[in-house]
Amino acid sequence: MNAAELQRLGVAAASQGRLEEALSCFERACAAQPGNLAFMHNRAYALFHLGRLAEARAQAQAIVAIDPANAGARDLLAKVLHEEGVAHHAAGRLPEAIEAYARAVGAGLAVPEALANYANALNGLGLIRRDEGRIDEAAALFERSLALAPISANAAHNLALARLTAHRFSEGWSLYGSRFRAVPPVSVWRDFPVPEFRAADFGQGHRIALWREQGIGDQVLFSAPLAALEARGESFTLECDARLAAPIRRAHPAWKVVTPDESAAAFAGCDRHAPIGSMAGLLRPTRESFREPWSALLAPDGERVARYRDALAVPGRRIVGISWRSFQKADRAALESSKSAPLAAFGRLAARSDLRLVDLQYGDTAAERGRFEGSLARIEGLDLFNDLDGVIAAIAACDAVVTTSSVTAHLAGASGKPTFLIYLRGVPPFHYWAPDEEGRCLWYPSVRIVSGPGVDTWDRAVERVDELLDR
């Protein structure tokens, strides 16, 4: 079989998803006609789609070495280098990620066919700068990426978050709708038979269906400003995770709060709809809007609070709840690392004779707790993942909470509990933890942000909390 026939067989196999078979054909064609750029290109693409990035990169580089102006090879090289950057970044290997993204930018320069991958690489570099706390540089890179690929929802969403982190709210919210178009989507859009609520609709007597989006923490965050919607006299029905319904109803008995199972029937009487993230943008369009009167979103079950307090109370000791982990998917290992402290860092607080630490951390932490050299009380029978009403009662039973960025931080903040939120080097894990001028969270005034350039270890963060607890 000659090289041309092998090439045709390989193309046919690739079109049917038989990539290993296609690669074998392309490699045999390359062996029969060394230096044939078309054969080499197809081999590189097969390697790329099989996830063999290093080999795909080497093959694309070999084509560029022969034909520096080869647009297809440059495009593929930029694509491969971008994917390598993504992999390095997800694993927390930032120097390697920066190098890969920078090389992708170089590969895509001056090649119109490679502009999309050039833009992706700029976006990747922006994400690294964001993770380093260099928000203005990150925003500039996202803007460049968006200028090259105006339809890039990912770059638009990342720019939105950078603007929100910098408290440039009007700019951030104007781009935040891109979360529905990102790949993969940050939020999934839901179609309704009524128009979406807009700023011009305030005061028009509409009945608004507010639907949940993203995770538990985001649902709490974006629902927190809804007291301002009530103050405007607007009629709304709030959909929330079933685990949040009871504490929201206690705090706001006049609100119509429904679970996902109840929302279809409840929303039928509404003539406008809005995802809660978009409504938050309408209610908090400027930094000044956060100064409106604040009320707790969540209220605990008083009987459970009393029971937990009695079980935990020790004369002469303040009860301090702690949470130290943020469990993430395997491909978000770097994010989990940046948001999770070792339990051992809390040993300084456990050693104090005037404190009693209480475990508020969901997930399987038995091994960590077994190694912890200090006392850590647990509330018997409380499911810290599924029973959020119980967690809120446990938080209320504490005098203060110390936590990393997690659901616990949102529940404590939305309950109005004095809370110390810790993260490293002054780099907020999410936009909403960027502190105000007094070092507090704009969204939750009871949350004190404990971070800064000098807080470069978790031990130092807890040491700082230790100092603040005595003020």
SVG drawing of the C-alpha trace seen along z (x, -y; Angstrom):
<svg xmlns="http://www.w3.org/2000/svg" viewBox="-50 -55 64 57">
<polyline fill="none" stroke="black" stroke-width="0.4" points="0.0,0.0 1.5,-3.3 1.7,-6.5 -1.3,-8.2 -3.5,-5.2 -2.4,-5.1 -3.2,-8.8 -6.8,-8.3 -7.3,-5.4 -6.1,-7.4 -8.4,-10.3 -11.3,-8.0 -10.5,-6.3 -10.1,-9.7 -13.4,-10.9 -15.0,-7.9 -13.2,-8.5 -10.8,-5.6 -7.8,-7.7 -5.3,-5.0 -5.9,-3.4 -5.7,-6.8 -2.4,-7.5 -0.9,-4.2 -1.8,-5.0 -0.3,-8.5 2.9,-7.2 3.3,-4.6 2.7,-7.3 5.3,-9.6 7.8,-6.7 7.1,-6.1 7.5,-9.8 9.7,-11.5 9.2,-15.3 5.8,-15.3 4.1,-18.2 0.6,-17.0 1.3,-13.6 3.2,-15.1 0.3,-17.5 -2.2,-14.8 0.0,-12.8 0.4,-15.8 -3.4,-16.3 -4.0,-12.6 -1.5,-12.8 -3.1,-16.0 -6.6,-14.4 -5.2,-11.4 -3.8,-13.6 -0.2,-12.9 0.7,-16.6 4.5,-16.4 4.6,-14.2 2.1,-16.5 4.2,-19.5 7.4,-17.9 5.7,-17.1 4.2,-20.6 7.6,-22.1 9.2,-19.9 6.8,-21.2 7.5,-24.8 11.2,-24.1 10.7,-23.1 8.2,-25.7 8.1,-28.7 5.1,-30.3 3.0,-27.2 -0.2,-28.6 -1.8,-25.2 1.3,-24.0 1.6,-27.3 -2.1,-27.1 -1.7,-23.5 1.5,-24.4 -0.3,-27.3 -3.2,-24.9 -0.9,-22.2 1.1,-24.7 -2.1,-26.2 -3.3,-22.8 0.0,-22.1 -0.3,-25.4 -3.8,-24.5 -2.5,-21.1 0.4,-22.7 -1.8,-25.5 -4.4,-23.0 -1.6,-21.1 -0.1,-24.2 3.0,-24.2 2.9,-27.9 6.4,-28.4 5.8,-25.6 2.4,-27.0 3.8,-30.5 6.4,-29.1 3.9,-27.1 1.4,-30.0 4.2,-32.4 5.4,-29.9 1.8,-29.6 1.6,-33.4 4.8,-33.3 3.5,-30.5 0.3,-32.3 1.8,-35.8 1.2,-37.1 -0.7,-34.0 -4.4,-34.9 -5.4,-31.2 -3.9,-30.9 -5.5,-34.0 -8.0,-32.0 -5.3,-30.0 -3.1,-33.1 -6.1,-34.6 -6.5,-31.5 -2.9,-31.7 -3.3,-35.3 -6.3,-34.3 -4.3,-31.6 -1.5,-34.0 -4.2,-36.3 -5.4,-33.5 -1.9,-33.0 -1.5,-36.7 -4.9,-36.6 -3.7,-33.7 -0.6,-35.7 -2.8,-38.6 -1.7,-40.9 -5.3,-41.8 -4.6,-44.8 -2.1,-42.8 -4.6,-39.9 -7.4,-42.3 -5.1,-43.7 -4.3,-40.3 -8.0,-39.3 -8.7,-42.5 -6.1,-41.7 -7.5,-38.2 -11.0,-39.6 -9.8,-42.1 -8.4,-39.2 -11.4,-36.9 -14.5,-39.1 -16.8,-36.1 -14.6,-34.5 -17.0,-34.1 -14.2,-32.7 -12.0,-35.8 -15.1,-38.0 -16.0,-36.0 -12.5,-36.2 -12.4,-40.0 -15.7,-40.3 -14.3,-38.5 -11.1,-40.7 -13.2,-43.8 -15.4,-42.6 -12.3,-41.7 -11.1,-45.3 -14.5,-46.5 -15.2,-48.0 -18.7,-46.7 -20.4,-48.4 -17.7,-47.1 -17.7,-43.6 -21.5,-43.1 -21.7,-44.3 -19.6,-41.3 -20.9,-38.8 -23.6,-37.4 -20.8,-35.6 -20.8,-33.0 -23.6,-31.3 -21.6,-31.1 -18.3,-30.0 -16.9,-26.6 -17.7,-24.8 -20.5,-27.1 -20.1,-28.5 -23.9,-28.6 -26.5,-26.9 -29.2,-29.2 -32.8,-28.3 -35.5,-29.4 -38.7,-31.0 -41.9,-32.0 -41.5,-35.6 -38.9,-38.3 -35.8,-38.6 -36.0,-41.3 -34.0,-44.4 -33.0,-47.6 -35.8,-49.5 -38.3,-47.1 -37.8,-48.3 -41.0,-49.8 -43.2,-48.5 -45.1,-46.0 -43.6,-42.8 -43.6,-39.4 -40.1,-38.1 -39.0,-34.4 -35.4,-34.3 -33.7,-31.1 -30.7,-29.5 -27.4,-29.0 -24.0,-27.7 -23.1,-26.1 -24.4,-26.5 -21.9,-29.3 -22.9,-31.3 -26.6,-30.9 -26.0,-32.3 -23.8,-35.1 -26.2,-36.3 -29.3,-35.9 -27.7,-38.1 -28.7,-41.4 -32.3,-40.5 -33.4,-42.4 -32.7,-45.5 -35.2,-44.1 -37.8,-43.7 -37.1,-47.2 -37.9,-48.5 -41.3,-46.8 -40.7,-44.2 -42.6,-41.0 -40.4,-37.9 -40.2,-34.2 -36.8,-32.8 -35.7,-29.3 -32.9,-27.8 -31.3,-24.5 -33.6,-22.6 -30.9,-22.6 -31.1,-26.4 -34.9,-26.9 -35.7,-26.7 -33.0,-29.1 -33.9,-31.7 -37.6,-31.4 -36.9,-31.9 -34.8,-35.1 -37.4,-36.4 -40.8,-35.0 -42.4,-37.5 -40.4,-36.1 -41.8,-33.4 -39.0,-30.8 -39.3,-27.5 -37.1,-24.5 -36.3,-23.2 -39.2,-20.7 -41.6,-23.5 -40.3,-26.2 -42.1,-25.2 -45.6,-25.7 -44.5,-28.8 -42.9,-30.5 -46.0,-30.0 -47.5,-33.2 -44.5,-35.4 -44.2,-37.7 -40.4,-38.3 -37.4,-36.0 -33.8,-36.5 -30.9,-34.3 -29.8,-35.3 -26.3,-36.4 -27.8,-38.9 -30.2,-40.2 -27.3,-40.7 -25.6,-42.8 -28.7,-45.0 -28.9,-45.5 -25.1,-46.0 -24.1,-48.0 -21.5,-50.2 -19.3,-50.0 -21.5,-52.6 -24.6,-50.3 -23.0,-47.9 -23.5,-50.5 -27.3,-49.9 -28.7,-48.5 -27.7,-44.8 -29.7,-42.0 -28.8,-38.4 -30.0,-36.1 -30.0,-33.0 -31.5,-32.4 -30.9,-29.2 -33.3,-26.9 -33.2,-28.4 -33.8,-25.0 -30.8,-23.4 -28.6,-26.4 -29.4,-26.1 -28.8,-22.3 -25.5,-22.7 -24.4,-25.5 -25.1,-23.5 -23.2,-20.6 -20.1,-22.7 -20.0,-25.2 -17.0,-25.0 -16.7,-27.7 -14.2,-30.4 -13.8,-29.3 -15.1,-31.0 -16.4,-28.6 -14.7,-29.0 -15.8,-27.0 -13.2,-26.1 -13.3,-25.0 -10.1,-24.5 -10.7,-22.6 -12.3,-23.2 -12.8,-20.0 -12.5,-20.3 -12.6,-18.0 -9.3,-16.3 -8.8,-18.8 -9.0,-21.7 -6.2,-20.5 -4.4,-23.8 -7.6,-25.6 -8.1,-23.2 -4.6,-23.8 -4.9,-27.6 -8.2,-27.4 -7.2,-24.7 -5.1,-25.0 -3.7,-22.0 -5.6,-21.4 -2.3,-21.4 -2.1,-25.2 -5.0,-25.6 -2.9,-24.0 -2.0,-27.5 -5.7,-28.2 -6.3,-24.7 -3.5,-25.3 -5.2,-28.4 -6.9,-27.7 -9.6,-30.2 -10.9,-28.7 -12.7,-25.6 -12.4,-24.6 -15.4,-23.0 -15.2,-21.1 -17.4,-22.7 -15.6,-21.0 -17.6,-18.8 -16.0,-15.8 -13.9,-13.0 -11.3,-14.5 -10.9,-11.6 -7.2,-11.1 -6.3,-14.8 -8.3,-14.9 -6.5,-11.8 -3.1,-13.5 -4.2,-16.8 -2.3,-17.6 -5.1,-19.5 -8.7,-19.2 -11.3,-19.6 -14.9,-19.1 -17.5,-17.6 -21.3,-17.8 -22.5,-14.2 -24.8,-13.2 -24.5,-16.4 -24.1,-15.8 -21.9,-18.7 -22.6,-18.3 -26.3,-17.5 -27.7,-19.2 -26.9,-22.8 -29.7,-23.9 -27.8,-22.1 -24.5,-23.7 -26.1,-27.1 -27.3,-26.3 -23.7,-25.1 -22.3,-28.4 -24.8,-30.3 -23.7,-28.3 -20.2,-29.6 -18.8,-32.9 -16.7,-33.2 -15.7,-31.2 -12.3,-30.9 -12.4,-29.5 -10.8,-29.3 -12.8,-30.1 -15.6,-27.5 -19.3,-27.1 -18.8,-27.5 -17.5,-31.1 -20.7,-31.9 -23.0,-30.4 -21.3,-32.2 -21.2,-35.5 -24.8,-35.3 -25.8,-34.5 -24.0,-37.6 -21.6,-35.6 -18.2,-37.3 -15.9,-35.4 -12.2,-35.4 -11.7,-34.4 -8.1,-33.4 -6.2,-33.2 -2.5,-33.7 -0.5,-36.6 -3.4,-38.9 -4.7,-37.0 -8.5,-36.5 -9.5,-33.1 -12.8,-34.6 -13.9,-38.1 -16.2,-38.4 -13.4,-38.0 -11.6,-41.1 -11.6,-43.3 -12.9,-46.8 -10.7,-49.6 -11.4,-48.3 -10.4,-44.8 -13.9,-43.4 -16.0,-41.6 -18.4,-43.9 -20.9,-41.1 -20.9,-40.0 -20.0,-42.8 -19.3,-40.4 -16.5,-38.7 -13.0,-40.0 -10.4,-39.2 -7.2,-38.0 -4.5,-38.1 -1.9,-40.3 1.6,-40.1 3.2,-39.1 0.7,-36.3 2.5,-33.8 1.9,-30.6 -1.2,-29.2 0.6,-29.2 1.1,-33.0 -2.6,-33.4 -3.7,-31.6 -1.2,-33.5 -2.8,-36.7 -6.2,-35.4 -4.8,-34.5 -3.9,-38.2 -7.2,-39.5 -9.3,-37.3 -7.9,-39.3 -9.0,-42.7"/>
</svg>
